[in-house]
Amino acid sequence: MSNTIQTHPPFVTTSMAGLKRNTPPMRLFEKAKRYGIWNPSDIDFRQDVADWQQLDAVEREVLLHLTSLFQAGEEAVTADILPLILTIAAEGRLEEEMYLTTFLFEEAKHTDFFRRFLDEVAGVRMDLTHFHTPSYSEIIYTALPAALQALLTDRSPAAQVRASVTYNMIVEGVLAETGYHAYFTALERNGILPGQRQGIRLLKQDESRHIAYGIYLISRLLAEDAALWDIAERTMNELLPSALGVIADTFGRYDAMPFGLEESEFAHYALSQFQKRLERIEHARGATLEEIYTTTDLAIQQNDA
């Protein structure tokens, strides 16, 4: 047995280097500290309880359907994100690791928020997994944990690209962002569930920062090795049909979707948001790190992932 004592590498913050506060991860960390400290337990659901009682059976089912997708998705990333944090930490990227610590807190907070809605507003203790179609399960039950847990044994840039495309571009950038947009739109247009609207508004801010980091991470990796584009493109091609299938499955379940929601509106929203991010990571091939910083900072300023 080896008696070698493992010592800690030199500490960045007591060295000449210090923290690189002008980097996108540190700018996102600043935003997380400023805007991410909200407590789901502080949201007032009293009017939501009254509004829920006025909804008809189909309206309640649609909201339970959407909530079940969010609830499982938030729990999934809470459970599966640690390997990404460990991977970035192992590379000594302290600024990125510092920002990533907010991911776990925020995903757990979102999980808490939706469960509180189910318990205190909807008053349900039923199994909601019957809303999880094969398209949804392919991403949340299979692809997401596989891509992130693979980092426990393979921390290569290729594995990181696969994990971030799956998590940030597909799960957050297509499924979650489109779902939250539809959910918030339904409530806002009909002037109902103000507590839920407040929580979704705050949650969307958190998610926009997550997506911004994911696009930055993929861009940084592609700038360092343009050949990784094949991994990114293949992962997107594998998962995008299932992500769009979740939208089709949700609308297809109902003869007439309540709340004035139209499938075409949200399918278009999902594809347009995805296309913007696709163009950004495509441009990262051959870019310099300074150029990646500039485009990421612009997106952060615009609150656009």
C-alpha positions in Angstrom: 0.0 0.0 0.0 1.3 3.4 -0.9 2.0 5.8 1.9 2.0 8.8 -0.4 0.2 11.7 1.2 -2.0 13.6 -1.3 -1.5 17.4 -1.1 -3.8 20.1 -2.4 -2.6 21.9 -5.6 -1.7 25.5 -5.1 -4.6 27.8 -4.2 -5.6 30.2 -7.0 -7.0 32.9 -4.6 -3.7 33.2 -2.6 -1.5 33.2 -5.7 -0.6 36.1 -8.0 -3.4 35.0 -10.3 -6.4 35.6 -8.1 -9.9 35.4 -9.6 -10.5 36.3 -13.2 -13.5 38.5 -12.6 -13.9 39.6 -16.2 -14.7 36.0 -17.4 -18.2 35.0 -18.4 -18.5 32.5 -15.6 -17.7 35.1 -13.0 -20.2 37.6 -14.6 -22.8 34.8 -14.4 -21.8 34.2 -10.8 -22.4 37.9 -10.0 -25.9 37.7 -11.6 -26.7 34.5 -9.7 -25.8 36.1 -6.4 -27.9 39.1 -7.3 -31.0 37.5 -8.8 -30.9 33.8 -7.8 -31.5 34.2 -4.1 -35.2 33.7 -3.9 -37.1 31.3 -1.7 -40.0 29.2 -3.0 -41.4 29.1 0.5 -41.9 32.9 0.3 -44.3 32.7 -2.7 -47.9 33.5 -1.7 -50.2 30.8 -3.2 -53.4 32.0 -1.5 -54.9 33.4 -4.7 -53.6 30.4 -6.6 -55.6 28.1 -4.4 -58.8 30.1 -5.1 -58.1 30.2 -8.9 -57.4 26.4 -9.0 -60.9 25.8 -7.6 -62.4 27.7 -10.5 -60.6 25.7 -13.2 -62.5 22.9 -15.1 -61.2 19.3 -15.3 -59.4 19.7 -18.6 -57.6 22.9 -17.5 -56.5 21.3 -14.3 -55.2 18.2 -16.2 -53.2 20.4 -18.6 -51.6 22.3 -15.8 -50.8 19.0 -13.9 -49.4 17.6 -17.2 -47.0 20.5 -17.7 -46.1 20.6 -14.0 -45.2 16.9 -14.0 -42.8 17.5 -16.9 -41.1 20.4 -15.0 -41.1 18.6 -11.7 -39.4 15.4 -13.0 -37.0 17.5 -15.2 -35.9 19.7 -12.3 -35.4 16.6 -10.0 -33.5 14.9 -12.8 -30.9 17.6 -13.2 -30.6 18.1 -9.4 -29.7 14.4 -9.2 -27.4 14.3 -12.2 -25.5 17.5 -12.4 -22.7 16.7 -9.9 -20.4 14.9 -12.4 -20.3 18.1 -14.5 -19.2 20.1 -11.4 -16.6 17.5 -10.5 -15.2 17.6 -14.1 -14.8 21.3 -14.2 -13.3 21.3 -10.7 -10.8 18.6 -11.7 -9.6 20.9 -14.5 -8.8 23.6 -12.0 -11.3 26.1 -13.6 -12.2 27.8 -10.3 -14.3 30.6 -11.7 -16.4 28.1 -13.6 -16.7 25.8 -10.6 -17.8 28.7 -8.4 -20.6 29.5 -10.8 -21.6 25.9 -11.2 -22.2 25.7 -7.4 -25.3 27.8 -8.0 -26.7 25.3 -10.5 -27.2 22.6 -7.9 -28.8 25.0 -5.5 -31.1 26.5 -8.1 -32.2 23.2 -9.6 -33.0 21.9 -6.1 -34.9 25.1 -5.5 -36.9 24.6 -8.6 -37.7 21.0 -7.5 -38.9 22.4 -4.2 -41.0 25.1 -6.0 -43.0 22.7 -8.2 -43.6 20.2 -5.4 -45.0 23.0 -3.2 -47.4 23.9 -6.0 -48.6 20.3 -6.3 -49.0 20.0 -2.5 -50.5 23.3 -1.6 -52.4 24.5 -4.7 -53.3 21.4 -6.7 -53.5 19.2 -3.6 -52.4 16.1 -5.5 -50.6 13.0 -4.2 -51.2 10.9 -7.3 -48.6 9.4 -9.6 -48.1 11.8 -12.5 -45.6 9.7 -14.5 -48.4 8.7 -16.9 -47.8 12.1 -18.5 -44.2 11.1 -19.3 -44.4 9.9 -22.9 -41.7 7.9 -24.7 -40.2 11.1 -26.2 -39.9 12.7 -22.8 -38.6 9.5 -21.2 -35.9 9.2 -23.9 -34.4 12.5 -22.9 -35.1 12.8 -19.1 -34.9 9.1 -18.1 -32.2 8.0 -20.5 -30.1 10.6 -22.4 -29.7 13.1 -19.6 -28.4 10.8 -16.9 -26.3 8.8 -19.3 -24.5 11.9 -20.7 -23.9 13.5 -17.3 -22.9 10.3 -15.4 -20.5 9.4 -18.2 -18.3 12.2 -16.9 -17.6 10.2 -13.8 -15.4 7.9 -15.9 -14.7 10.0 -18.9 -13.9 13.7 -18.5 -12.7 14.2 -22.0 -13.7 17.3 -24.0 -15.9 15.1 -26.2 -17.8 13.8 -23.2 -18.2 17.4 -21.9 -19.6 18.5 -25.2 -22.1 15.6 -25.2 -23.2 16.3 -21.6 -23.6 20.1 -22.1 -25.5 19.8 -25.4 -27.8 17.3 -23.8 -28.3 19.3 -20.6 -28.1 22.9 -21.6 -29.2 22.9 -25.3 -31.8 20.2 -25.3 -33.2 19.8 -21.7 -33.0 23.4 -20.7 -32.9 25.2 -24.1 -35.7 23.3 -25.8 -37.8 21.4 -23.3 -37.7 23.6 -20.2 -37.5 27.0 -21.8 -40.4 26.2 -24.3 -42.4 24.6 -21.5 -42.0 27.5 -19.2 -42.8 29.9 -22.0 -46.1 28.0 -22.7 -46.9 27.7 -19.0 -46.3 31.3 -18.2 -48.2 32.5 -21.3 -51.2 30.4 -20.4 -51.4 31.9 -16.9 -50.5 35.4 -17.9 -53.1 35.6 -20.7 -55.8 34.4 -18.4 -54.8 36.4 -15.3 -54.7 33.3 -13.0 -52.3 31.7 -10.5 -50.2 34.8 -9.6 -47.9 32.9 -7.2 -47.1 30.4 -9.8 -46.4 33.1 -12.4 -44.1 34.8 -9.9 -42.2 31.6 -9.4 -41.9 30.8 -13.1 -40.7 34.3 -13.8 -37.9 33.9 -11.2 -37.1 30.4 -12.4 -36.8 31.5 -16.0 -34.1 33.9 -14.9 -32.1 31.1 -13.3 -32.5 28.9 -16.4 -31.3 31.7 -18.7 -28.0 31.9 -16.8 -27.7 28.1 -16.9 -28.1 28.1 -20.7 -25.7 31.0 -21.1 -23.0 29.0 -19.3 -23.7 25.9 -21.3 -23.4 27.7 -24.6 -20.2 29.3 -23.3 -18.8 25.9 -22.2 -19.6 24.3 -25.6 -18.1 27.3 -27.4 -15.0 27.2 -25.4 -14.5 23.5 -26.1 -15.2 24.0 -29.8 -12.7 26.9 -30.0 -10.1 24.7 -28.5 -10.9 21.8 -30.8 -13.1 22.4 -33.8 -13.3 18.6 -34.5 -15.7 18.4 -31.5 -18.4 19.9 -33.7 -19.1 16.4 -34.9 -20.0 15.3 -31.4 -22.2 18.4 -30.8 -24.0 18.0 -34.1 -24.6 14.3 -33.6 -26.0 14.8 -30.1 -28.3 17.5 -31.3 -29.5 15.4 -34.2 -30.2 12.5 -31.9 -32.2 14.4 -29.3 -33.9 17.3 -31.0 -36.7 15.1 -32.6 -37.6 13.7 -29.2 -37.6 17.2 -27.7 -39.9 18.4 -30.3 -41.9 15.2 -29.9 -42.6 16.2 -26.3 -44.4 19.3 -27.5 -46.4 17.4 -30.1 -47.3 14.7 -27.5 -48.5 17.4 -25.0 -50.8 19.1 -27.5 -51.8 15.8 -29.1 -53.3 14.6 -25.8 -56.1 17.1 -25.9 -58.9 17.6 -28.5 -58.8 21.3 -27.7 -56.0 22.8 -25.7 -57.3 25.3 -23.1 -55.9 28.7 -22.2 -55.6 29.7 -25.9 -52.4 27.7 -26.4 -51.5 26.8 -30.0 -48.9 24.1 -30.8 -47.5 26.0 -33.8 -46.6 29.0 -31.6 -44.5 27.0 -29.2 -42.9 24.7 -31.8 -41.8 27.8 -33.6 -40.5 29.3 -30.3 -38.5 26.2 -29.5 -36.9 26.0 -32.9 -36.1 29.7 -33.1 -34.4 29.7 -29.7 -32.5 26.5 -30.6 -31.4 28.0 -33.9 -30.0 31.1 -32.2 -27.8 29.0 -30.0 -26.8 26.7 -32.7 -25.5 29.6 -34.7 -23.4 30.8 -31.7 -21.7 27.5 -31.2 -21.2 27.0 -34.9 -19.3 30.3 -34.9 -17.1 29.1 -32.0 -15.2 26.8 -34.3 -11.9 28.5 -34.9 -12.7 31.5 -32.7 -10.4 32.9 -30.0 -11.1 32.7 -26.3 -11.5 36.5 -26.4 -14.1 36.3 -29.1 -16.0 33.7 -27.0 -15.9 36.0 -24.0 -17.3 38.9 -26.1 -20.2 36.9 -27.5 -21.1 35.4 -24.2 -20.9 38.8 -22.4 -23.3 40.2 -25.0 -25.7 37.4 -24.4 -25.5 37.9 -20.6 -26.1 41.6 -21.0 -29.2 40.9 -23.1 -30.4 38.2 -20.8 -30.3 36.0 -23.9 -28.8 32.5 -23.7 
